[in-house]
């Protein structure tokens, strides 16, 4: 670069800095990729007014914020792509649930974790706060056994400040069990006077199906898969 052109470039850069331009804006105006370390040296003696300095600080913070936002968006996109690939890899499992053997195995495992093992009650009892878990259990339960819909009962266990009718309607839609077959909801007395922290919490839904025969079949299946 000729000496005169160098001085002209430096002079223009200083004037742009005096106007409150950032180094990125200066480079854009110059049309030349001058290293920021060089620009910093050229402009080291430039004294900006309080307003211009505040503007530069604000724009720098905004640029950093936008950079962080873009980085976060890129990270989320990569993670979502990763999760989508795992979902596709496991999609075949859904078809397996249409087979009686697979459905019975998953049902038994679910009941092992969340079901009541009290054979004296003579009822299949399963409870959970996750609507997807309840829906999956009932879908498998209805697929594996010929059931009498009138033998179902449903109980909602909730906190004191929750709207019971709304909860019962919600679980009725999840379970497809008539509201007439819902027992009275059970309110946790320990929560009286306390405000619920999680607005999406729908309480615990407990399903009862009164059949000793079905319960015993599930309990024996549990012995088979656990080896006892």
N, CA and C of each residue as an Amber inpcrd file, in Angstrom:
protein
   684
   0.8530000  -1.1930000   0.0000000   0.0000000   0.0000000   0.0000000
   0.8890000   1.2440000   0.0000000   0.7270000   2.1920000  -0.9660000
   1.5200000   3.4350000  -1.0040000   1.3690000   4.1920000   0.2910000
   2.4430000   4.9540000   0.6400000   2.4430000   5.6760000   1.9050000
   1.2850000   6.6630000   1.9930000   1.0120000   7.3880000   0.8700000
  -0.0720000   8.3830000   0.8750000  -1.4140000   7.7240000   1.1260000
  -1.6420000   6.5740000   0.5000000  -2.8990000   5.8550000   0.6650000
  -3.0470000   5.3720000   2.1000000  -1.9130000   4.9630000   2.6970000
  -1.9240000   4.4930000   4.0840000  -2.3520000   5.6190000   5.0170000
  -1.7570000   6.7960000   4.8110000  -2.1010000   7.9450000   5.6510000
  -3.5560000   8.3540000   5.4570000  -4.0290000   8.3030000   4.2070000
  -5.4280000   8.6430000   3.9410000  -6.3780000   7.6610000   4.6350000
  -5.9910000   6.3910000   4.6190000  -6.8050000   5.3430000   5.2510000
  -6.8480000   5.5600000   6.7560000  -5.6690000   5.8530000   7.3300000
  -5.5850000   6.0850000   8.7660000  -6.3860000   7.3180000   9.1550000
  -6.2520000   8.3850000   8.3570000  -6.9720000   9.6310000   8.6450000
  -8.4820000   9.4130000   8.5870000  -8.9280000   8.6590000   7.6140000
 -10.3580000   8.3940000   7.4760000 -10.8640000   7.5430000   8.6350000
 -10.0360000   6.5800000   9.0500000 -10.4270000   5.7130000  10.1590000
 -10.5820000   6.5210000  11.4410000  -9.6700000   7.4670000  11.6740000
  -9.7330000   8.2970000  12.8830000 -10.9820000   9.1750000  12.8590000
 -11.2880000   9.7270000  11.6930000 -12.4780000  10.5710000  11.5800000
 -13.7590000   9.7490000  11.8530000 -13.7820000   8.5460000  11.3420000
 -14.9450000   7.6890000  11.5770000 -15.0660000   7.3270000  13.0570000
 -13.9140000   7.1200000  13.7020000 -13.9320000   6.8100000  15.1360000
 -14.4360000   7.9930000  15.9190000 -13.9950000   9.2000000  15.5150000
 -14.4650000  10.4330000  16.1760000 -15.9690000  10.6000000  16.0250000
 -16.5170000  10.0140000  14.9470000 -17.9660000  10.0920000  14.7130000
 -18.7200000   9.0330000  15.5160000 -17.9650000   8.2250000  16.2810000
 -18.6100000   7.2420000  17.1380000 -18.8220000   5.8900000  16.4950000
 -18.0720000   5.6030000  15.4230000 -18.2260000   4.3190000  14.7300000
 -17.4390000   3.2240000  15.4420000 -17.9710000   2.0250000  15.3980000
 -17.2450000   0.8700000  15.9370000 -16.1910000   0.4460000  14.9250000
 -15.2580000  -0.4170000  15.3560000 -14.2080000  -0.8820000  14.4460000
 -14.8070000  -1.6660000  13.2790000 -15.8630000  -2.4190000  13.5280000
 -16.5180000  -3.1670000  12.4470000 -17.1400000  -2.2090000  11.4390000
 -17.7490000  -1.1290000  11.9510000 -18.3650000  -0.1380000  11.0600000
 -17.2980000   0.6200000  10.2660000 -16.1510000   0.8800000  10.9310000
 -15.0560000   1.5730000  10.2550000 -14.5290000   0.7310000   9.1010000
 -14.3000000  -0.5320000   9.3520000 -13.8160000  -1.4320000   8.2970000
 -14.7970000  -1.4960000   7.1330000 -16.0680000  -1.5140000   7.4660000
 -17.0820000  -1.5710000   6.4150000 -17.0440000  -0.3100000   5.5620000
 -16.8660000   0.8390000   6.2020000 -16.8040000   2.1150000   5.4800000
 -15.5210000   2.2310000   4.6630000 -14.4260000   1.7170000   5.2020000
 -13.1490000   1.7880000   4.4920000 -13.1190000   0.8610000   3.2920000
 -13.8610000  -0.2150000   3.3940000 -13.8500000  -1.1980000   2.3120000
 -12.5820000  -2.0200000   2.3020000 -11.8340000  -1.9670000   3.4100000
 -10.5780000  -2.7110000   3.5390000 -10.5860000  -3.4170000   4.8900000
 -10.1040000  -4.6500000   4.8990000 -10.0780000  -5.4160000   6.1460000
  -8.8450000  -5.0560000   6.9560000  -8.9500000  -3.9730000   7.7160000
  -7.8460000  -3.5560000   8.5760000  -7.9710000  -4.3090000   9.9040000
  -6.9030000  -4.9590000  10.3730000  -6.9680000  -5.6610000  11.6560000
  -7.4270000  -4.7240000  12.7730000  -8.2380000  -5.2390000  13.6760000
  -8.7580000  -4.3990000  14.7540000  -7.6430000  -3.9130000  15.6660000
  -6.5750000  -4.7000000  15.7690000  -5.4250000  -4.2560000  16.5790000
  -4.7840000  -3.0150000  15.9630000  -4.7690000  -2.9540000  14.6200000
  -4.2210000  -1.7880000  13.9150000  -5.1260000  -0.5770000  14.1090000
  -6.4240000  -0.8010000  13.9770000  -7.3820000   0.2850000  14.1820000
  -7.3040000   0.8230000  15.5990000  -7.1290000  -0.0840000  16.5510000
  -7.0180000   0.3350000  17.9470000  -5.7990000   1.2260000  18.1540000
  -4.6980000   0.8830000  17.4780000  -3.4800000   1.7010000  17.5730000
  -3.6710000   3.0640000  16.9460000  -4.3330000   3.0940000  15.7820000
  -4.5810000   4.3670000  15.0990000  -5.4500000   5.2930000  15.9510000
  -6.4100000   4.6930000  16.6280000  -7.4230000   5.4940000  17.3320000
  -7.1580000   5.5890000  18.8340000  -5.9440000   5.2050000  19.2430000
  -5.6560000   5.1640000  20.6810000  -5.7430000   6.5360000  21.3450000
  -5.4950000   7.5950000  20.5730000  -5.5230000   8.9420000  21.1600000
  -6.8470000   9.6650000  20.9210000  -7.8010000   8.9490000  20.3240000
  -9.1000000   9.5670000  20.0620000  -9.9030000   9.6310000  21.3590000
 -10.3190000  10.8100000  21.7230000 -11.1460000  11.0080000  22.9170000
 -12.5870000  11.2540000  22.4750000 -13.4680000  10.3910000  22.8770000
 -14.8750000  10.5130000  22.4960000 -15.6630000  11.2260000  23.5720000
 -16.7110000  11.9060000  23.1340000 -17.5930000  12.5460000  24.0970000
 -18.2910000  11.4730000  24.9130000 -18.8670000  11.8680000  26.0390000
 -19.5530000  10.9090000  26.9070000 -20.6900000  10.2160000  26.1680000
 -21.4210000  10.9830000  25.3550000 -22.5610000  10.4010000  24.6230000
 -22.0890000   9.3790000  23.5900000 -21.0420000   9.7350000  22.8340000
 -20.5330000   8.8140000  21.8160000 -19.9370000   7.5530000  22.4440000
 -19.2490000   7.7370000  23.5690000 -18.6670000   6.5870000  24.2460000
 -19.7620000   5.6470000  24.7540000 -20.8340000   6.2520000  25.2780000
 -21.9620000   5.4550000  25.7630000 -22.6030000   4.6960000  24.6030000
 -22.6660000   5.3600000  23.4420000 -23.2400000   4.7160000  22.2520000
 -22.4040000   3.5100000  21.8450000 -21.0740000   3.6830000  21.8670000
 -20.1910000   2.5780000  21.4960000 -20.3450000   1.3990000  22.4410000
 -20.3950000   1.6980000  23.7340000 -20.5390000   0.6350000  24.7350000
 -21.8550000  -0.1120000  24.5260000 -22.9180000   0.6700000  24.2690000
 -24.2320000   0.0560000  24.0520000 -24.2230000  -0.8500000  22.8300000
 -23.6210000  -0.3650000  21.7420000 -23.5870000  -1.1470000  20.5030000
 -22.7180000  -2.3930000  20.6640000 -21.6320000  -2.2710000  21.4200000
 -20.7750000  -3.4310000  21.6680000 -21.5170000  -4.4910000  22.4740000
 -22.2430000  -4.0120000  23.4870000 -23.0190000  -4.9560000  24.2990000
 -24.1150000  -5.6260000  23.4740000 -24.7300000  -4.8230000  22.6000000
 -25.7680000  -5.3710000  21.7350000 -25.1870000  -6.4170000  20.7970000
 -23.9970000  -6.1190000  20.2410000 -23.3550000  -7.0620000  19.3320000
 -22.9960000  -8.3600000  20.0540000 -22.4990000  -8.2180000  21.2940000
 -22.1600000  -9.4050000  22.0890000 -23.4220000 -10.2010000  22.3970000
 -24.5100000  -9.4450000  22.7300000 -25.7740000 -10.1090000  23.0280000
 -26.3200000 -10.8680000  21.8280000 -26.2340000 -10.2380000  20.6580000
 -26.7020000 -10.8920000  19.4380000 -25.8550000 -12.1160000  19.1170000
 -24.5440000 -11.9880000  19.3800000 -23.6610000 -13.1260000  19.1440000
 -24.0060000 -14.2950000  20.0490000 -24.2870000 -13.9690000  21.3220000
 -24.6730000 -15.0170000  22.2760000 -25.9900000 -15.6430000  21.8830000
 -26.9230000 -14.8040000  21.3960000 -28.2260000 -15.3080000  20.9760000
 -28.0800000 -16.2510000  19.7880000 -27.2690000 -15.8470000  18.8120000
 -27.0490000 -16.7000000  17.6350000 -26.3890000 -18.0230000  18.0440000
 -25.4380000 -17.9300000  18.9750000 -24.7570000 -19.1460000  19.4410000
 -25.7380000 -20.0820000  20.1300000 -26.6310000 -19.4920000  20.9350000
 -27.6290000 -20.3000000  21.6460000 -28.6060000 -20.9340000  20.6630000
 -29.0070000 -20.1630000  19.6450000 -29.9130000 -20.6880000  18.6370000
 -29.2680000 -21.8300000  17.8510000 -27.9970000 -21.6480000  17.5230000
 -27.2670000 -22.7010000  16.8070000 -27.1580000 -23.9590000  17.6600000
 -26.8820000 -23.7600000  18.9470000 -26.7610000 -24.8920000  19.8680000
 -28.0930000 -25.6290000  19.9870000 -29.2010000 -24.8610000  20.1000000
 -30.5280000 -25.4850000  20.1920000 -30.8640000 -26.2420000  18.9150000
 -30.5170000 -25.6470000  17.7640000 -30.8050000 -26.2960000  16.4840000
 -30.0350000 -27.6060000  16.3510000 -28.7810000 -27.5960000  16.7720000
 -27.9630000 -28.8120000  16.7070000 -28.5200000 -29.8890000  17.6270000
 -28.9290000 -29.4730000  18.8250000 -29.4850000 -30.4520000  19.7680000
 -30.7980000 -31.0290000  19.2390000 -31.6370000 -30.1530000  18.6650000
 -32.9030000 -30.6390000  18.1290000 -32.6740000 -31.6120000  16.9790000
 -31.6860000 -31.3130000  16.1520000 -31.3450000 -32.2150000  15.0480000
 -30.8720000 -33.5610000  15.5880000 -30.0880000 -33.5110000  16.6650000
 -29.5920000 -34.7320000  17.3070000 -30.7570000 -35.5470000  17.8660000
 -31.6900000 -34.8740000  18.5610000 -32.8430000 -35.5640000  19.1410000
 -33.7540000 -36.1350000  18.0550000 -33.9120000 -35.3940000  16.9580000
 -34.7300000 -35.8790000  15.8420000 -34.1450000 -37.1610000  15.2580000
 -32.8170000 -37.2170000  15.1820000 -32.1760000 -38.4200000  14.6320000
 -32.4020000 -39.6200000  15.5540000 -32.3800000 -39.3750000  16.8780000
 -32.6360000 -40.4600000  17.8340000 -34.0840000 -40.9170000  17.7660000
 -34.9920000 -39.9610000  17.5820000 -36.4150000 -40.3000000  17.4750000
 -36.6580000 -41.1940000  16.2580000 -36.0550000 -40.8210000  15.1380000
 -36.2190000 -41.6140000  13.9200000 -35.6390000 -43.0180000  14.0970000
 -34.5130000 -43.0940000  14.8120000 -33.8680000 -44.3890000  15.0250000
 -34.7400000 -45.3240000  15.8630000 -35.5300000 -44.7380000  16.7770000
 -36.3490000 -45.5440000  17.6830000 -37.8100000 -45.6660000  17.2440000
 -38.1400000 -45.1030000  16.0950000 -39.5340000 -45.0820000  15.6590000
 -40.1220000 -46.4870000  15.4810000 -39.2820000 -47.4470000  15.1540000
 -39.7580000 -48.8150000  14.9100000 -40.4110000 -49.4250000  16.1560000
 -40.0560000 -48.9040000  17.3460000 -40.5940000 -49.4570000  18.5940000
 -42.1060000 -49.3220000  18.6660000 -42.6470000 -48.2610000  18.0640000
 -44.0890000 -48.0340000  18.1280000 -44.8460000 -49.1800000  17.4660000
 -44.3260000 -49.6620000  16.3450000 -44.9920000 -50.7520000  15.6420000
 -44.9840000 -52.0360000  16.4690000 -43.9450000 -52.2020000  17.2820000
 -43.8550000 -53.4060000  18.0990000 -44.9770000 -53.4990000  19.1270000
 -45.4910000 -52.3440000  19.5370000 -46.5480000 -52.3330000  20.5380000
 -47.8670000 -52.8970000  20.0040000 -47.9780000 -53.0280000  18.6860000
 -49.1770000 -53.6230000  18.1190000 -49.1530000 -55.1470000  18.2640000
 -47.9720000 -55.7050000  18.5650000 -47.8680000 -57.1370000  18.7940000
 -48.2180000 -57.4260000  20.2470000 -49.0320000 -58.4420000  20.4690000
 -49.5120000 -58.7480000  21.8190000 -48.3560000 -59.0030000  22.7830000
 -47.3550000 -59.7590000  22.3340000 -46.2440000 -60.1060000  23.2200000
 -45.4770000 -58.8660000  23.6800000 -45.2000000 -57.9750000  22.7420000
 -44.4660000 -56.7550000  23.0860000 -45.2930000 -55.8570000  23.9950000
 -46.5870000 -55.7200000  23.6740000 -47.4680000 -54.8830000  24.4820000
 -47.5620000 -55.4200000  25.9030000 -47.6670000 -56.7350000  26.0510000
 -47.7730000 -57.3570000  27.3850000 -46.4940000 -57.1430000  28.1880000
 -45.3580000 -57.2210000  27.5050000 -44.0780000 -57.0290000  28.1840000
 -43.9410000 -55.5990000  28.7050000 -44.2770000 -54.6180000  27.8760000
 -44.1870000 -53.2140000  28.2980000 -45.1950000 -52.9190000  29.3990000
 -46.3980000 -53.4570000  29.2630000 -47.4330000 -53.2690000  30.2890000
 -46.9480000 -53.8200000  31.6260000 -46.3720000 -55.0140000  31.6050000
 -45.8840000 -55.6400000  32.8380000 -44.7770000 -54.8120000  33.4770000
 -43.8670000 -54.2940000  32.6480000 -42.7760000 -53.4570000  33.1670000
 -43.3190000 -52.1610000  33.7690000 -44.2970000 -51.5650000  33.1070000
 -44.9190000 -50.3480000  33.6380000 -45.5630000 -50.6170000  34.9930000
 -46.2750000 -51.7270000  35.0720000 -46.9750000 -52.0460000  36.3210000
 -45.9770000 -52.3920000  37.4290000 -44.8680000 -53.0000000  37.0550000
 -43.8230000 -53.2900000  38.0320000 -43.3340000 -52.0040000  38.6910000
 -43.2310000 -50.9460000  37.9090000 -42.7290000 -49.6830000  38.4420000
 -43.7560000 -48.8470000  39.1620000 -44.9940000 -48.8030000  38.6610000
 -45.9780000 -47.8520000  39.1680000 -47.2820000 -48.4750000  39.6830000
 -47.4180000 -49.7870000  39.5890000 -48.6760000 -50.4250000  39.9960000
 -48.6430000 -50.9920000  41.3960000 -49.8320000 -51.1660000  41.9750000
 -49.9480000 -51.7620000  43.3090000 -49.8280000 -53.2800000  43.2040000
 -49.0260000 -53.8830000  44.1110000 -48.8160000 -55.3420000  44.0910000
 -49.6570000 -56.0420000  45.1580000 -50.6000000 -55.3090000  45.7720000
 -51.4390000 -55.8720000  46.8410000 -52.5290000 -56.7520000  46.2470000
 -52.2930000 -58.0580000  46.2590000 -53.2420000 -58.9980000  45.6500000
 -54.5470000 -59.0830000  46.4340000 -54.5340000 -58.7100000  47.7030000
 -55.7410000 -58.8170000  48.5370000 -56.8520000 -57.8760000  48.0760000
 -56.4790000 -56.7690000  47.4540000 -57.5040000 -55.8140000  47.0120000
 -58.2950000 -56.3490000  45.8300000 -57.6810000 -57.2420000  45.0820000
 -58.3690000 -57.8070000  43.9190000 -58.6110000 -56.7820000  42.8270000
 -57.7170000 -55.7800000  42.7290000 -57.8860000 -54.7370000  41.7170000
 -56.5380000 -54.3400000  41.1380000 -56.5110000 -54.1100000  39.8410000
 -55.3330000 -53.5440000  39.1830000 -55.3310000 -52.0570000  39.5050000
 -54.2760000 -51.5850000  40.1490000 -54.2130000 -50.1830000  40.5630000
 -52.9220000 -49.5640000  40.0480000 -53.0710000 -48.4940000  39.2760000
 -51.9260000 -47.8480000  38.6380000 -52.0840000 -46.3410000  38.7620000
 -51.0420000 -45.6620000  39.2140000 -51.1210000 -44.2130000  39.3640000
 -49.8870000 -43.4930000  38.8680000 -50.0880000 -42.2850000  38.3440000
 -48.9630000 -41.4820000  37.8610000 -49.4490000 -40.0480000  37.6260000
 -48.5080000 -39.1040000  37.6480000 -48.8550000 -37.6990000  37.3920000
 -48.6380000 -37.3030000  35.9350000 -48.0010000 -38.1860000  35.1690000
 -47.6930000 -37.8970000  33.7660000 -48.8280000 -38.4130000  32.8710000
 -49.5420000 -37.5240000  32.1800000 -50.6510000 -37.9510000  31.3080000
 -50.2230000 -38.9620000  30.2490000 -49.0060000 -38.8170000  29.7110000
 -48.5360000 -39.7370000  28.6790000 -48.3460000 -41.1450000  29.2450000
 -47.8720000 -41.2240000  30.4900000 -47.6790000 -42.5260000  31.1250000
 -49.0200000 -43.1990000  31.3830000 -49.9890000 -42.4270000  31.8780000
 -51.3270000 -42.9640000  32.1260000 -51.9580000 -43.4350000  30.8240000
 -51.8520000 -42.6200000  29.7770000 -52.4470000 -42.9630000  28.4790000
 -51.7950000 -44.2220000  27.8970000 -50.4750000 -44.3320000  28.0240000
 -49.7720000 -45.5150000  27.5190000 -50.2060000 -46.7610000  28.2780000
 -50.2840000 -46.6650000  29.5970000 -50.7120000 -47.8130000  30.4020000
 -52.0930000 -48.3000000  29.9730000 -53.0340000 -47.3680000  29.8350000
 -54.4010000 -47.7570000  29.4770000 -54.4730000 -48.3150000  28.0590000
 -53.6850000 -47.7390000  27.1490000 -53.6940000 -48.2520000  25.7760000
 -53.2010000 -49.7000000  25.7430000 -52.1290000 -49.9730000  26.4670000
 -51.5940000 -51.3330000  26.5200000 -52.5240000 -52.2670000  27.2930000
 -53.0860000 -51.7640000  28.3910000 -53.9930000 -52.5450000  29.2290000
 -55.2030000 -53.0010000  28.4290000 -55.7820000 -52.0830000  27.6690000
 -56.9620000 -52.4070000  26.8630000 -56.6150000 -53.2980000  25.6790000
 -55.3680000 -53.2310000  25.2260000 -54.9530000 -54.0540000  24.1000000
 -54.6790000 -55.4910000  24.5480000 -54.1940000 -55.6530000  25.7580000
 -53.7840000 -56.9790000  26.2320000 -54.9220000 -57.7960000  26.8520000
 -55.9770000 -57.1250000  27.3170000 -57.0490000 -57.8440000  28.0070000
 -58.4140000 -57.4390000  27.4600000 -59.3500000 -58.3460000  27.5330000
 -60.7480000 -58.0270000  27.2340000 -61.3600000 -57.4850000  28.5180000
 -61.6250000 -56.2060000  28.5400000 -62.0120000 -55.5250000  29.7710000
 -63.4810000 -55.1030000  29.7520000 -64.0140000 -54.9990000  30.9530000
 -65.3680000 -54.4920000  31.1590000 -65.2350000 -53.0380000  31.6120000
 -65.6430000 -52.1160000  30.7620000 -65.4680000 -50.6940000  31.0590000
 -66.1140000 -50.2370000  32.3470000 -67.1520000 -50.9500000  32.8180000
 -67.8430000 -50.5400000  34.0490000 -67.0210000 -50.8430000  35.3000000
 -65.9560000 -51.6280000  35.1490000 -65.1320000 -51.9940000  36.3080000
 -64.0080000 -50.9900000  36.5690000 -63.9160000 -49.9850000  35.7250000
 -62.9000000 -48.9470000  35.9240000 -63.3740000 -47.9260000  36.9590000
 -62.4390000 -47.4610000  37.7680000 -62.6700000 -46.3250000  38.6470000
 -61.4400000 -45.4320000  38.5630000 -61.6570000 -44.1450000  38.7730000
 -60.5530000 -43.1870000  38.6600000 -60.5810000 -42.2400000  39.8520000
 -59.4210000 -41.9660000  40.4180000 -59.3020000 -41.0430000  41.5540000
 -58.2110000 -40.0260000  41.2650000 -58.5310000 -38.7540000  41.4830000
 -57.5430000 -37.6830000  41.2920000 -57.0080000 -37.2840000  42.6560000
 -55.6950000 -37.2970000  42.7890000 -55.0420000 -36.8690000  44.0200000
 -54.3250000 -35.5540000  43.7140000 -54.6880000 -34.4940000  44.4530000
 -54.1870000 -33.1700000  44.0730000 -53.8530000 -32.3000000  45.2690000
 -53.4150000 -31.0910000  44.9700000 -53.0900000 -30.1030000  45.9920000
 -54.3360000 -29.2870000  46.3410000 -54.2850000 -28.6390000  47.5070000
 -55.4640000 -27.9550000  48.0390000 -55.9230000 -26.7760000  47.1900000
 -54.9950000 -26.0920000  46.5080000 -55.3760000 -24.8850000  45.7690000
 -55.7080000 -25.1720000  44.2980000 -55.8300000 -26.4480000  43.9240000
 -56.1420000 -26.7790000  42.5330000 -57.6440000 -26.8770000  42.2990000
 -58.0260000 -26.6430000  41.0360000 -59.4350000 -26.6900000  40.6460000
 -59.8120000 -28.1410000  40.3620000 -60.5250000 -28.7590000  41.3040000
 -60.8480000 -30.1810000  41.2030000 -61.6910000 -30.5180000  39.9680000
 -62.7870000 -29.7970000  39.6860000 -63.5780000 -30.1220000  38.4890000
 -62.7520000 -30.0780000  37.1970000 -61.8580000 -29.0940000  37.0870000
 -61.0150000 -28.9950000  35.8920000 -60.0570000 -30.1870000  35.7950000
 -59.5070000 -30.5990000  36.9300000 -58.6050000 -31.7400000  36.9460000
 -59.3300000 -33.0230000  36.5510000 -60.5330000 -33.1960000  37.0790000
 -61.3050000 -34.4010000  36.7530000 -61.6600000 -34.4280000  35.2650000
 -61.9900000 -33.2620000  34.7110000 -62.2910000 -33.1930000  33.2810000
 -61.0460000 -33.5340000  32.4650000 -59.9050000 -33.0130000  32.9010000
 -58.6410000 -33.2780000  32.2020000 -58.3440000 -34.7700000  32.1720000
 -58.4160000 -35.4250000  33.3260000 -58.0880000 -36.8480000  33.3980000
 -59.1620000 -37.7090000  32.7330000 -60.3910000 -37.2410000  32.7150000
 -61.4450000 -37.9460000  31.9760000 -61.0910000 -38.0020000  30.4930000
 -60.5840000 -36.8910000  29.9520000 -60.2110000 -36.8390000  28.5350000
 -58.9880000 -37.7160000  28.2550000 -58.0720000 -37.8020000  29.2140000
 -56.8740000 -38.6320000  29.0380000 -57.2260000 -40.1200000  29.1020000
 -58.0510000 -40.4850000  30.0830000 -58.3360000 -41.9020000  30.3470000
 -59.5260000 -42.4550000  29.5740000 -60.4250000 -41.5570000  29.1210000
 -61.6770000 -41.9620000  28.4740000 -62.5500000 -42.7760000  29.4260000
 -62.3740000 -42.5660000  30.7110000 -63.2320000 -43.1650000  31.7340000
 -64.3230000 -42.1590000  32.0760000 -65.6060000 -42.5750000  32.0750000
 -66.7010000 -41.6330000  32.3550000 -66.5350000 -40.9490000  33.7120000
 -66.9170000 -39.6830000  33.7760000 -66.8240000 -38.9380000  35.0320000
 -67.6770000 -39.5730000  36.1210000 -68.7220000 -40.2820000  35.7180000
 -69.5840000 -40.9530000  36.6930000 -68.8490000 -42.0770000  37.4210000
 -67.6860000 -42.4970000  36.8830000 -66.9020000 -43.5570000  37.4990000
 -65.6660000 -43.0080000  38.2210000 -65.6950000 -41.6910000  38.4750000
 -64.6220000 -41.0610000  39.2480000 -65.0050000 -41.0500000  40.7240000
 -64.0990000 -41.4910000  41.5700000 -64.2800000 -41.3440000  43.0120000
 -64.0500000 -39.8750000  43.3620000 -64.4310000 -39.4850000  44.5620000
 -64.1570000 -38.1260000  45.0100000 -62.6610000 -37.8760000  45.0700000
 -62.2450000 -36.7270000  44.6130000 -60.8180000 -36.4140000  44.5830000
 -60.2430000 -36.3380000  45.9950000 -58.9920000 -36.7300000  46.1170000
 -58.3130000 -36.7040000  47.4080000 -57.3300000 -35.5390000  47.4390000
 -57.5440000 -34.6420000  48.3720000 -56.6900000 -33.4580000  48.4930000
 -55.6360000 -33.6960000  49.5630000 -54.4070000 -33.4190000  49.2200000
 -53.2990000 -33.5650000  50.1580000 -53.4070000 -32.4610000  51.2150000
 -53.7680000 -32.8270000  52.4310000 -53.9800000 -31.8380000  53.5050000
 -52.7040000 -31.0880000  53.8610000 -51.5740000 -31.6840000  53.5390000
 -50.3060000 -31.0090000  53.8480000 -50.1030000 -29.7620000  53.0010000
 -50.8780000 -29.6300000  51.9070000 -50.7010000 -28.4960000  50.9940000
 -51.6820000 -27.3510000  51.2830000 -52.5310000 -27.5200000  52.2900000
 -53.4910000 -26.4540000  52.6210000 -52.7370000 -25.1910000  53.0270000
 -53.0900000 -24.0720000  52.3920000 -52.4330000 -22.8050000  52.6820000
 -51.1480000 -22.5820000  51.9110000 -50.7630000 -23.5550000  51.0770000
 -49.5520000 -23.4290000  50.2720000 -49.9190000 -23.2140000  48.8040000
 -49.1740000 -22.3590000  48.1410000 -49.4240000 -22.0760000  46.7310000
 -48.6350000 -23.0360000  45.8480000 -49.3180000 -23.6010000  44.8520000
 -48.6510000 -24.5140000  43.9300000 -47.6280000 -23.7590000  43.0930000
 -46.4380000 -24.3330000  42.9360000 -45.3540000 -23.6980000  42.1870000
 -45.4360000 -24.0380000  40.7050000 -45.8530000 -25.2740000  40.3910000
 -45.8860000 -25.7260000  39.0010000 -47.3040000 -25.5790000  38.4320000
 -47.5410000 -24.5920000  37.5650000 -48.8820000 -24.3490000  37.0350000
 -49.4160000 -25.4820000  36.1550000 -48.5290000 -26.2860000  35.5620000
 -48.9620000 -27.3690000  34.6710000 -49.1950000 -28.6820000  35.3980000
 -48.9710000 -28.7080000  36.6890000 -49.1610000 -29.9390000  37.4600000
 -50.6490000 -30.2750000  37.5410000 -51.0060000 -31.4900000  37.1330000
 -52.4080000 -31.9100000  37.0950000 -52.7460000 -32.9250000  38.1820000
 -51.8990000 -33.0200000  39.1850000 -52.1480000 -33.9780000  40.2440000
 -51.7890000 -35.3870000  39.7890000 -52.1180000 -36.3620000  40.6230000
 -51.8720000 -37.7660000  40.3130000 -53.1970000 -38.4310000  39.9510000
 -53.1740000 -39.1830000  38.8780000 -54.3680000 -39.9320000  38.4660000
 -54.1650000 -41.3990000  38.8550000 -55.1010000 -41.9260000  39.6520000
 -55.0350000 -43.3400000  40.0370000 -56.1480000 -44.1080000  39.3450000
 -55.7440000 -45.1440000  38.6460000 -56.6960000 -45.9970000  37.9350000
 -56.9020000 -47.2830000  38.7280000 -58.1650000 -47.6640000  38.9450000
 -58.4960000 -48.9600000  39.5470000 -59.3370000 -49.7530000  38.5620000
 -58.9550000 -51.0000000  38.3570000 -59.7820000 -51.9090000  37.5580000
 -60.0240000 -53.1500000  38.4080000 -61.2810000 -53.3740000  38.7780000
 -61.6070000 -54.4210000  39.7320000 -61.7580000 -55.7760000  39.0600000
 -60.6530000 -56.5080000  39.1010000 -60.6220000 -57.8690000  38.5770000
 -59.4210000 -58.5920000  39.1790000 -59.6990000 -59.5240000  40.0820000
 -58.6260000 -60.2910000  40.7060000 -57.9010000 -61.1420000  39.6670000
 -58.6500000 -61.6440000  38.6780000 -58.0570000 -62.4930000  37.6500000
 -57.0030000 -61.7380000  36.8440000 -57.3470000 -60.5240000  36.4090000
 -56.3980000 -59.7250000  35.6280000 -55.2000000 -59.3290000  36.4870000
 -55.4710000 -58.9390000  37.7340000 -54.3740000 -58.5560000  38.6290000
 -53.4080000 -59.7150000  38.8240000 -53.9400000 -60.8990000  39.0920000
 -53.0770000 -62.0620000  39.3180000 -52.2620000 -62.3980000  38.0730000
 -52.8580000 -62.2250000  36.9050000 -52.1250000 -62.4960000  35.6640000
 -50.9390000 -61.5390000  35.5310000 -51.1470000 -60.2670000  35.8450000
 -50.0600000 -59.2840000  35.7610000 -48.9800000 -59.5790000  36.7990000
 -49.3920000 -59.9280000  38.0170000 -48.4250000 -60.2150000  39.0610000
 -47.5780000 -61.4430000  38.7360000 -48.1780000 -62.4270000  38.1240000
 -47.4140000 -63.5960000  37.7210000 -46.4660000 -63.2610000  36.5680000
 -46.9100000 -62.3920000  35.6710000 -46.0330000 -61.9540000  34.5760000
 -44.8280000 -61.1910000  35.1230000 -45.0580000 -60.4200000  36.1940000
 -43.9500000 -59.7040000  36.8360000 -42.9230000 -60.6830000  37.3840000
 -43.3990000 -61.7730000  37.9750000 -42.4740000 -62.7990000  38.4960000
 -41.6320000 -63.3940000  37.3730000 -42.2720000 -63.5590000  36.2130000
 -41.5530000 -64.1370000  35.0770000 -40.4350000 -63.2180000  34.6170000
 -40.7230000 -61.9370000  34.4210000 -39.7080000 -61.0340000  33.8620000
 -38.6420000 -60.6420000  34.8740000 -38.9650000 -60.7790000  36.1840000
 -37.9720000 -60.4420000  37.2060000 -37.2330000 -61.6720000  37.7110000
 -37.6830000 -62.8710000  37.2830000 -37.0130000 -64.0940000  37.6750000
 -37.2670000 -64.5150000  39.0920000 -38.4290000 -64.1460000  39.6360000
 -38.7690000 -64.5610000  41.0000000 -40.2470000 -64.8800000  41.1490000
